[in-house]
Amino acid sequence: MSKQYDAVIVGAGFGGMGAAIQLRRLGYRDLLILDREDDLGGTWHVNRYPGLAVDIPSSTYSYSFEPNPYWSRLFAPGAELKDYALHVAEKYDLRRSMRFGATVTRAEWDGSRWTVGLDGGETVTATYLLAATGFLSQPRTPDIDGIDTFRGDVVHTAAWDDACDLAGRRAAIIGTGATAVQLIPELAKAAAELTVYQRTPIWVSPKPDYAVPRALQTAFARIPQTQRLVRLLGSAVLELMMISGVIHYRRFRLANRLAERWCRAHLRRQVSDPELRRKLLPDYSFGCKRPTFSNDYFPAFTRPHVHLETSGISRIDETGVITADGRRTDIDVLVLATGFNLWDVNFPAFEIIGRDGKNLGEWWRENRFQAYEGVAVPGFPNFLSLNSPYSYSGLSYFTTIESQMKHMDRLFTAMRRRGSRVFEVTQRANDDFLARMTEKVGQSVFALGQCATANSYYFNQHGEATLLRPTSTVNAHREAVGFPLTDYTYA
Ligand code: NAP
């Protein structure tokens, strides 16, 4: 008979590790953390393209209960995030609960426990199931005519090949999202020619990035309150941007306009050619899709060997890319910075069958994408979906993780106080939450701004912006520690 775990957590990134730390604090010892990759760290294990860095200040982009005084920069390089993940796993003794190379394909509730199926046929069982599979974990390969016939090197940013040497070679990159913004300046340094295929421009603001002096790191280590203050400041600025620029757009439209002006001025300062500027300037409202920070993205386009192509890709053949107006560019290397598929394959990332055979993926698609407080779904007992519709709160993912840890604390404590082992969110609580989120999205830039041309992954296939929680992070925190316990049933 296979071993019965207290909980199976799918995903060994920061979300899954936060959930495991919380479950251990609650006294659950028999945990199994499954991950399809060969090590922990999630996004920060998988992504290692040149230029990778966090684009949220590092003192904020980390667990509040596990500050790292030694970030080398205000926006730390990606490798430091991976090291931080390793440190957290070591300190909280998580690795012994982890299994790698374990791809979960299916999970089913049988009335008292979850049976979790792995690629290869093995099954494990657990009382609780937590999906922490990330939002940006299913890389998107563009469906461009002829792409499979290309004979040169093809590399997706989420599967970077360190052996791929660009020196002296002709490269092309498809995509101009936050990843490409970090990568393009690095590609421009190495490649002999670089052609950037842009479909939708991105809002880019200056990046106030500085090396953290050794003396300040020492101060952070010796007097943790100093770093807490920096974290608080960083969180306050991000919160202000999110609340005034995106969520409360109806009330603070001016703040959104100011953010746009700030980005326009940045572009004007860095690019003198009006035609190039026109091509790089978004025509949708700030915040409709994720903006980013960079000081070296725009200047890369002013270099003579970097070409911005905006006429659209018609097809790719064995040796190059052909645009809609019939021009071809021969290349040696094709870089796909084409992001991730969220709504077709990632909600949920594996088949989840709840009570009475309810299929989560089908239910979300046939109804609306929804999850009570971004974590629980009616019909799915003992299941928490940490990457759900309306779960992403604020700009730093750690805000979401820690709110969810608090939600878990309140929920599991209440359940055990009642002598119960099974929880399920009520339909009424879920419906009320969905109605409230829908009303709030109606006040945001997603409903009131010009988002039609943004091509934003914040919107699902039904045209609803259901990824971000349209409230302040303070509200998310307040509800995580104070939601009505009657919003769940216990058995
Ligand atoms: P993304 O924002 O989804 O951007 C994908 C890009 O590829 C877009 O420019 C998209 O154009 C383009 N594209 C996709 N399919 C295409 C096609 N068939 N033909 C032409 N262009 C195509 O993905 P990403 O840049 O990887 O970023 C994803 C998210 O990761 C970011 O929004 C951010 O949340 C996160 N990120 C974070 C950091 C960090 O430091 N914390 C760094 C990088 C990324 P359209 O816009 O027209 O669809």
Residues whose N, C-alpha, C, O or C-beta is under 5 A from the ligand:
A	BS01	NAP	A53 V54 D55 L136 P142 D143 I174 G175 T176 G177 A178 T179 A180 R199 T200 R290 A337 T338 G339 F340 A454 N455
